[in-house]
């Protein structure tokens, strides 16, 4: 029975062994049929020799029986290495400690060939010998990044798999769309020559590091254990409605379907964020809270961040919450670009997961998304509720008369009550 992975290095060692075998097999095949020139001088890898051109024009030479036996042996070893790696990944899942890269495969529903692409790129970026073999296989000693042509040799090396390659490594394929890999070169490069690079997030995941992408962490916070709405003084029907909407969006998203975003409006301190966090807690979801006021002004940067935000929300099984989303709406008079439209076009319109937002009054800057919007309004609590909030915030030392008088005099939200009570208590302690 396979053992669970105890350390990230064990997983990386198995990945390197598998990729070494894959490259060994392909180099053996190409050398045998004459498609791969042998490096014999300092100019090897900088040009294509005529003998190599002749072999390509002739369709290669017939492999020897010894070579065919060697390739069959390598194929059996590759299959065994792949089964061994999968067995240990399954054992890690069963032990309740899945490898981060395995979680990533599940979150983005990657195909076997898409996962194999990530494994190959991980090996190239972590091992200098693999990088040297990559340069030899593509006959380019100056190569910095692997390209699609290299993945064709290492992953999509049969006619049936080449059809998959065009779809899976296209710009709208899962690997590039979710920024699991990136294209550092120009988009107008020939398809097979487009360089590819593993994203830093996936590189860290392969090494057992699980943290938000630094660009995401600059504008967002991941709350893995959101606060339940046990003490939230909001009407039960309102709370139930929000929970039902988020749950429906989560279930539909698991089936690849999109549901409208839940936009909770109301004054500051009315409990908008707490309401959404409580709904996520009830459904055992994390919350990825995006501070919209801190998003960049440049639309291109917003579009890039939108893809990263969706990636992090999927990986963390999180409700994606845009706090103060009305700040992103366009305003021609103030020369403000509509960044909600950019978010929508870049990622949200195609994201099949739960999305929510908080906003001020909905009639000031109406929020529009292609997936639709359900508006939930949170109003200032009635006087009886405010009295309970004042009593709770001031503590047992304050008599009920004080709480009642404050509730009658100040028609404010729970957040304002809490802040005012904390300030009053601090002044009392100082005296």
Secondary structure, DSSP 8 states (H G I E B T S, - for coil): ------SHHHHHHHHHHHHHHHHHHHHHHHHHHT-S----STTTTSS--HHHHHHHHTT-----HHHHHHHHHHHHHHHHHHHHHHHHHHHHHHTT---HHHHHHHHTT--HHHHHHHHHHHHHHH-HHHHHHHHHHTT-TT--S-BHHHHHHHT--SHHHHHHHHHHTSTTSHHHHTTSEE--S-TTS-GGG-B-EE-HHHHHHHTT-----HHHHTTEEEESS---STT--S-HHHHHHHHHHHHHHHHHHHTT----EEEEE-STTSSHHHHHHHHHHHTT-EEEEEEGGGS-S-HHHHHHHHHHHHHHHHHHTEEEEEETGGGGS-BTTTTB--HHHHHHHHTGGG--S-EEEEES-TTTS----TT-EEEEE-----HHHHHHHHHHHH-TTS-HHHHHHHHHH----HHHHHHHHHHHHHHHHH-
